[in-house]
Structure formats: structure tokens, C-alpha cells
Amino acid sequence: MKDIIILMFRLMVCIFEIWMLFGFYNNFLKNKPRKSRNNIFIILVFALIIFAINSIDNTILNLICVPVVYFVLAIVAFNGNVFKKLFGTLIGTIVILGTELIIVAVLNITSKELIESSMVNEPSAFVLTIIVKMVTFIVFEIIKQFSSKESEMMDGKTFCLYILTPLSCLGIMFSVVFCRIDFTENSLAKSVLIIFFFCMLIGNAAIFYGYNRYAKILVEKEKNRRTVMEQKMELESYKKVNVANDRYITLLHDTNHHIKKVYSLLKKDKKDDAMNMLSKLFDKYEKAEMIEYSGNTILNTILSDYKEKSSKENIECDIFVERGFNIEYVDEIDLVAMLSNLLSNSYEAAAKSDMKKIRIQMFMQNDGSFSVIKIENSYTSMIVEEDSVLKTTKQNKEFHGLGIKSVQQIAEKYNGWLSSTWSDNVFKSVLILENSMC
């Protein structure tokens, strides 16, 4: 019975080892398309191969064959460059073997004793093996954290909170070993301790697995949200174009009538009336025109929208976009979030002011290294500042206070910043972003 338990334990350790390696490969290699249960089957097969190699009890054979098996796992389960797979195999092998050497150094035992300890039926060997795999697990998670794509990474604070659990468990395991607690008179206590050590190992792995699944779901939701928002923006843009086209068609239809009327007025020497009619006709054309401020469709849509809203509220809105202004490196969702927040605040403040003025300037600085968005608006309400942070005067302070903070956070993604100044009833916001395409 004891032999069966030992064999089952070693097999579980091999499964856990291959599972860690599989997750590590999956971090930078593309998984071949297949069902999840097939991944489980692959992990089990390769774990059995490692188990068989370890059972031969030949150190040289183990050192040669195990890295080869790791490489074959990368070939079978993942797509990608062969050299990338070789590099991943090298790193994975170093982590798995390196952690064993670390434990050897920390516990002050020889590698021969470590190898021999895994072949005897002593509870200390089980504890030692679990500690080694726990350290391996933590090292793999740290490597995965710093090599993940930005969208799949934990933020630093969250990662520190998650890594605290396995580190605490590892500390408990080390403490038990160093304290040399004697369970010689109670073999049941030994067994219980080993079982719970193993549960700790599995539990820690489950925590990170659960987070990774949750993170992937959030990433997918975010992608879907962005797609829906982009489609809405495109639809809104098309609607504006259609409205502009309808206005042009109507104007073109009426142009012939207006020209005849102007001609009639000129014949009667009524120049002032003719000029007034032409002026009104030109105003109609300007209002119907879909202005192309830049080569960016989203930027044009946002600016056109606020230009139209300002016109309805009798707000004087002056917009200047420098030829060659580049904002293409900014994600569309981020561009909408930043400009919508800034322009919404500017529009609302100007609408309540006496002067009713908005001035928007967009240009490049330092030979195209920085994109600068400068927005000025008139205001009459009181501006509240607390600890160098602007506070909203709107009723829903908690919600509206997120606007400026959100712009600042997004700007930091592009090595940029937002600054605000105000004087003589004129509020100025300057958003500067580093041009990554420069």
C-alpha cells in the first residue's frame, strides 16, 4: 500500500510539473487549436513519460531525456518558431532544475542526498518535493507575469496580493522543515501534514488558474465592448455623412431657384437684397458641410459633433487642426474617452458662461515628437481645487470626478500628461501625448 501511495504521489508531481510547463509555454507560444480536454490528455501523456524516465533511476538519463521531452511537448502542443520553442525549453528546464538547486543550497544538503531522498519512503522526502515544486510554481508565475502581454498582465498591486499566498505557504513549509518537528511517535500526524502540504500546493495553483480564467474573460469582454463602441462610432459617422449629403441634395435642388431670384434682384438693381440672399445661401452650405478637420475619421466625428452642439447653443466654437496633426497611434477608445471628457466639460462650462466661447487647437510639437491638444473655454462658475486636484462642482461629484482622472490615466499610457490653468474667466486644458510613430 505504501509503495502505491509513493508512486501516486510521484505521478501527481509529474502531472503538476508538466502543467506548470504547459502554462509557461502558453504564455509566449500560440496554442494549437483544439478542445480543452485534449490539452488535459497531452499533459497526462507527457507526465506519464516523465514519470517513466524518473522510475528508471538514472541521473544521466534523466538530465538528457527530460529536456528532450519538454521540447517535444512544445512541438506537439504549440505553434511557433522552432528557435522560440528551444529557448522556452531552455528557460523551463533551468527553472525546474534551478529551483531544486536553490532548495539544496537553502537546506544545506547535497544534491546526492536530494536525489536519494526522493527514492526512500520517508515523509521528509514528500515535504521536500512539495517545497521544490512550490518554489518552481512561484518562479514560473513571476516569469509569466513579466513576459505577458499588457492586456493579460495583472497590475502590480494585484500580483503582489496573489503572490502573497504561495509565499506564505512556502514559509510555513520551510518553517516545518527547519524546526525539525518530530512526528516519530505519531505517523498519522506525518500523513496529515503531507496531505495538507500537497493541498496547499494544489490550492495555490488553483488560485492562479482561477485568476487567469477570469482575466481572459475580462479581456474578451473588453474586446467585445471596444468592437461594439467602434461600430457605434462608425455608424454615427455614417449617419452624419448621410445627413450632410441629404442637406446638400436639398440645397442643390433649391440652388437653381435661389440663383434665379438673385438674378432677378440684380436686374432690379436691388444689390443689398441680392447680397443678403447669397449670404444666407452660403451659411446654409457651411452648415450642411461635413468638415474634414484631419485624416482621422473618429477625430472628425467628435469635433463635428461638438461644433454642431455649440452652434445650437449659440456658443462660438473655433477649431484649428494643424495640417499633418498625427493622432493615429492613440487607440480609438482612448481617443474618444479623452476628447469626450475634455470637450464635454468645456462645452458645459461655456454654455453656462456669459461669453460662450470655446477654442480648440491641435498641433504637433518638437518636430512631430508630441501631439498637443489645447482647449480653452469661458466659464463663470467657481473652480474648486483640493491638493492640486480639480474637483467637480456638479451634483454627482463621485461620477463626474472620474472624468479628468480618467484623461490623466490614459495620457500616462502614451507618456503624456494633462495640465489645466484658469484666469480671467478662461479655463485652459493642455493635453500632451508622445508620438510613438515618430
Secondary structure, DSSP 8 states (H G I E B T S, - for coil): -HHHHHHHHHHHHHHHHHHHHHHHHHTTSEE-S--HHHHHHHHHHHHHHHHHHHHT--HHHHHHHHHHHHHHHHHHHEES-HHHHHHHHHHHHHHHHHHHHHHHHHHT--HHHHHHHTTS--HHHHHHHHHHHHHHHHHHHHHHHHHS-GGG---HHHHHHHHHHHHHHHHHHHHHHHHT---TT-HHHHHHHHHHHHHHHHHHHHHHHHHHHHHHHHHHHHHHHHHHHHHHHHHHHHHHHHHHHHHHHHHHHHHHHHHHHHHHHHHTT-HHHHHHHHHHHHHHHHHH-----SS-HHHHHHHHHHHHHHHHTT-EEEEEE-TT---TTS-HHHHHHHHHHHHHHHHHHHHHSSS-EEEEEEEEETTTTEEEEEEEEE--S--EEETTEEE--SS-HHHHTHHHHHHHHHHHHTT-EEEEEEETTEEEEEEEEE-TT-
